[in-house]
């Protein structure tokens, strides 16, 4: 999966953009007590372990 696809999935699941970090975009969810960081490499593939970790956190 590419970073741009993951960003779309996160937004579909209720995650909202908070701010730009130095190398990442920070997203928050109103019902969760943690934030996620998504890299800004739109067409680059996500590393396997990182993908599975973010998939659990995002909830899809």
DSSP file (Angstrom, degrees, kcal/mol; ACC not computed):
  #  RESIDUE AA STRUCTURE BP1 BP2  ACC     N-H-->O    O-->H-N    N-H-->O    O-->H-N    TCO  KAPPA ALPHA  PHI   PSI    X-CA   Y-CA   Z-CA
    1    1 A X              0   0    0      0, 0.0    45,-2.5     0, 0.0     2,-0.2   0.000 360.0 360.0 360.0 145.0    0.0    0.0    0.0
    2    2 A X  B  >  -A   45   0A   0     43,-0.2     4,-2.1     1,-0.1     3,-0.2  -0.556 360.0-113.1 -93.1 159.8    1.2    3.5   -0.8
    3    3 A X  H  > S+     0   0    0     41,-1.5     4,-2.3    38,-0.7    39,-0.2   0.865 116.7  54.8 -60.7 -37.6    1.3    6.4    1.7
    4    4 A X  H  > S+     0   0    0     38,-2.1     4,-1.7    37,-0.2    -1,-0.2   0.879 108.2  49.0 -65.7 -36.9   -1.4    8.3   -0.2
    5    5 A X  H  > S+     0   0    0     37,-0.3     4,-2.2    -3,-0.2    -2,-0.2   0.897 111.0  49.8 -67.8 -40.8   -3.8    5.3    0.0
    6    6 A X  H  X S+     0   0    0     -4,-2.1     4,-2.5     1,-0.2    -2,-0.2   0.890 107.9  53.7 -65.6 -38.9   -3.2    4.9    3.7
    7    7 A X  H  X S+     0   0    0     -4,-2.3     4,-2.1     2,-0.2    -1,-0.2   0.908 109.2  48.9 -61.0 -42.2   -3.9    8.6    4.3
    8    8 A X  H  X S+     0   0    0     -4,-1.7     4,-2.0     2,-0.2    -2,-0.2   0.916 111.0  49.9 -63.5 -44.3   -7.2    8.2    2.5
    9    9 A X  H  X S+     0   0    0     -4,-2.2     4,-1.4     1,-0.2    -2,-0.2   0.902 109.8  51.7 -61.1 -41.9   -8.1    5.1    4.6
   10   10 A X  H  <>S+     0   0    0     -4,-2.5     5,-2.3     1,-0.2     3,-0.3   0.923 110.2  47.8 -62.3 -44.7   -7.3    7.0    7.8
   11   11 A X  H ><5S+     0   0    0     -4,-2.1     3,-1.2     1,-0.2    -1,-0.2   0.853 108.7  54.5 -66.8 -34.1   -9.5    9.9    6.8
   12   12 A X  H 3<5S+     0   0    0     -4,-2.0    -1,-0.2     1,-0.2    -2,-0.2   0.806 106.1  54.1 -66.0 -28.9  -12.4    7.5    5.9
   13   13 A X  T 3<5S-     0   0    0     -4,-1.4    -1,-0.2    -3,-0.3    -2,-0.2   0.208 129.6 -91.7 -93.3  14.9  -12.1    6.0    9.4
   14   14 A X  T < 5S+     0   0    0     -3,-1.2    16,-0.5     1,-0.3     2,-0.3   0.450  77.1 142.1  97.1   0.9  -12.4    9.4   11.2
   15   15 A X      < -     0   0    0     -5,-2.3     2,-0.4    -6,-0.2    -1,-0.3  -0.580  34.3-156.3 -76.8 137.8   -8.8   10.5   11.6
   16   16 A X  E     -B   28   0B   0     12,-3.2    12,-2.5    -2,-0.3     2,-0.2  -0.921  20.6-107.4-121.0 142.7   -8.4   14.3   11.0
   17   17 A X  E     +B   27   0B   0     -2,-0.4    10,-0.2    10,-0.2     3,-0.1  -0.446  36.2 172.9 -65.3 130.4   -5.3   16.2   10.0
   18   18 A X  E     -     0   0B   0      8,-3.0     2,-0.3     1,-0.4     9,-0.2   0.818  54.2 -39.4-103.5 -54.0   -3.9   18.2   12.9
   19   19 A X  E     -B   26   0B   0      7,-1.2     7,-2.9     0, 0.0     2,-0.5  -0.984  54.6 -92.3-166.2 167.5   -0.6   19.7   11.7
   20   20 A X  E     -B   25   0B   0     -2,-0.3     5,-0.2     5,-0.2     2,-0.1  -0.807  35.8-162.6 -89.7 130.3    2.5   19.2    9.6
   21   21 A X        -     0   0    0      3,-3.7     5,-0.0    -2,-0.5    -1,-0.0  -0.234  43.1 -85.2 -90.6-167.5    5.5   17.9   11.5
   22   22 A X  S    S-     0   0    0      1,-0.1     3,-0.1    -2,-0.1    -2,-0.0   0.941 120.3  -3.6 -68.4 -46.0    9.1   18.2   10.1
   23   23 A X  S    S+     0   0    0     16,-0.0    17,-1.1     1,-0.0     2,-0.3   0.397 130.8  53.1-124.3  -1.8    8.8   15.0    8.0
   24   24 A X  E    S- C   0  39B   0     15,-0.2    -3,-3.7    16,-0.1     2,-0.4  -0.883  71.7-123.6-132.4 160.4    5.4   13.7    8.9
   25   25 A X  E     -BC  20  38B   0     13,-3.0    13,-2.7    -2,-0.3     2,-0.5  -0.905  28.9-138.0-101.2 137.6    1.8   14.8    9.1
   26   26 A X  E     -BC  19  37B   0     -7,-2.9    -8,-3.0    -2,-0.4    -7,-1.2  -0.837  21.2-173.0-101.0 129.1    0.1   14.4   12.5
   27   27 A X  E     -BC  17  36B   0      9,-2.7     9,-2.2    -2,-0.5     2,-0.3  -0.917   2.4-167.2-120.7 147.1   -3.4   13.0   12.6
   28   28 A X  E     -BC  16  35B   0    -12,-2.5   -12,-3.2    -2,-0.3     2,-0.4  -0.907  11.9-146.5-129.2 160.4   -5.8   12.7   15.6
   29   29 A X    >   -     0   0    0      5,-0.6     3,-1.4    -2,-0.3     5,-0.2  -0.996  16.6-137.4-126.1 131.5   -9.1   10.9   16.2
   30   30 A X  T 3  S+     0   0    0    -16,-0.5    -1,-0.1    -2,-0.4   -15,-0.1   0.753 103.8  46.4 -61.4 -24.4  -11.7   12.5   18.5
   31   31 A X  T 3  S+     0   0    0     -3,-0.0     2,-0.3     2,-0.0    -1,-0.3   0.463 103.9  71.7 -97.7  -1.8  -12.4    9.1   20.2
   32   32 A X    <   -     0   0    0     -3,-1.4    -3,-0.3     2,-0.1     0, 0.0  -0.836  69.1-141.3-117.8 153.4   -8.8    8.0   20.8
   33   33 A X  S    S+     0   0    0     -2,-0.3     2,-0.3    -5,-0.1    -3,-0.1   0.116  79.7  62.4-100.6  21.4   -6.2    9.2   23.2
   34   34 A X        -     0   0    0     -5,-0.2    -5,-0.6     2,-0.0     2,-0.3  -0.924  68.6-135.7-138.8 165.7   -3.2    8.9   20.8
   35   35 A X  E     -C   28   0B   0     -2,-0.3     2,-0.3    -7,-0.1    -7,-0.2  -0.789  13.1-140.2-117.2 160.9   -2.1   10.5   17.5
   36   36 A X  E     -C   27   0B   0     -9,-2.2    -9,-2.7    -2,-0.3     2,-0.5  -0.909   6.6-142.5-121.2 153.5   -0.6    8.9   14.4
   37   37 A X  E     -C   26   0B   0     -2,-0.3     2,-0.5   -11,-0.2   -11,-0.2  -0.964  13.5-168.2-115.8 127.2    2.2   10.1   12.2
   38   38 A X  E     -C   25   0B   0    -13,-2.7   -13,-3.0    -2,-0.5    -2,-0.0  -0.963  21.6-125.1-116.5 128.9    2.0    9.5    8.4
   39   39 A X  E     -C   24   0B   0     -2,-0.5     2,-0.8   -15,-0.2   -15,-0.2  -0.274  16.6-124.2 -67.4 155.9    5.0   10.2    6.3
   40   40 A X  S    S+     0   0    0    -17,-1.1     2,-0.2     1,-0.1    -1,-0.1  -0.525  73.7 114.6-100.5  64.4    4.7   12.5    3.3
   41   41 A X    >   -     0   0    0     -2,-0.8     3,-1.9     1,-0.1   -38,-0.7  -0.596  43.0-177.6-128.1  68.2    5.9   10.1    0.6
   42   42 A X  T 3  S+     0   0    0      1,-0.3   -38,-2.1   -39,-0.2   -37,-0.3   0.747  76.5  30.9 -40.9 -50.6    2.7    9.8   -1.4
   43   43 A X  T 3  S+     0   0    0    -40,-0.2    -1,-0.3   -41,-0.1     2,-0.3   0.445  96.5 104.3 -96.6   0.7    3.7    7.2   -4.1
   44   44 A X  S <  S-     0   0    0     -3,-1.9   -41,-1.5     1,-0.1   -40,-0.2  -0.596  75.5-112.6 -84.7 142.9    6.2    5.3   -2.0
   45   45 A X  B     -A    2   0A   0     -2,-0.3     2,-0.3   -43,-0.2   -43,-0.2  -0.443  30.0-118.3 -71.6 145.3    5.3    1.9   -0.6
   46   46 A X        -     0   0    0    -45,-2.5    -1,-0.1    -2,-0.1     2,-0.0  -0.652  32.7-105.0 -83.5 139.6    4.9    1.6    3.2
   47   47 A X     >  -     0   0    0     -2,-0.3     4,-2.5     1,-0.1     5,-0.2  -0.374  32.5-116.7 -63.5 145.2    7.3   -0.8    4.9
   48   48 A X  H  > S+     0   0    0      1,-0.2     4,-2.0     2,-0.2     5,-0.2   0.884 109.0  43.3 -55.7 -53.1    5.6   -4.1    5.9
   49   49 A X  H  > S+     0   0    0      1,-0.2     4,-1.9     2,-0.2    -1,-0.2   0.898 115.6  49.2 -63.5 -41.6    5.9   -3.9    9.8
   50   50 A X  H  > S+     0   0    0      1,-0.2     4,-2.6     2,-0.2     5,-0.2   0.884 108.4  54.8 -64.4 -39.5    5.0   -0.2    9.9
   51   51 A X  H  X S+     0   0    0     -4,-2.5     4,-2.4     1,-0.2    -2,-0.2   0.932 108.9  46.8 -59.9 -47.0    2.0   -0.9    7.7
   52   52 A X  H  X S+     0   0    0     -4,-2.0     4,-1.7     2,-0.2    -1,-0.2   0.870 112.5  50.4 -66.2 -36.4    0.6   -3.5   10.1
   53   53 A X  H  X S+     0   0    0     -4,-1.9     4,-1.9     2,-0.2    -1,-0.2   0.933 114.0  43.5 -65.1 -46.9    1.2   -1.3   13.1
   54   54 A X  H  X S+     0   0    0     -4,-2.6     4,-2.9     1,-0.2     5,-0.3   0.854 108.7  58.9 -68.1 -34.2   -0.6    1.7   11.5
   55   55 A X  H  X>S+     0   0    0     -4,-2.4     4,-2.2    -5,-0.2     5,-1.3   0.907 107.6  46.5 -61.2 -42.0   -3.4   -0.6   10.3
   56   56 A X  H  <5S+     0   0    0     -4,-1.7    -2,-0.2     2,-0.2    -1,-0.2   0.924 114.6  46.9 -64.3 -45.2   -4.1   -1.6   13.9
   57   57 A X  H  <5S+     0   0    0     -4,-1.9    -2,-0.2     1,-0.2    -1,-0.2   0.894 114.2  46.1 -65.9 -41.0   -4.0    1.9   15.1
   58   58 A X  H  <5S-     0   0    0     -4,-2.9    -1,-0.2    -5,-0.1    -2,-0.2   0.885 107.2-129.3 -70.9 -39.1   -6.2    3.3   12.3
   59   59 A X  T  <5       0   0    0     -4,-2.2    -3,-0.2    -5,-0.3    -4,-0.1   0.888 360.0 360.0  94.7  45.1   -8.8    0.5   12.7
   60   60 A X      <       0   0    0     -5,-1.3    -4,-0.1     0, 0.0    -5,-0.1   0.344 360.0 360.0-130.2 360.0   -9.4   -1.0    9.3
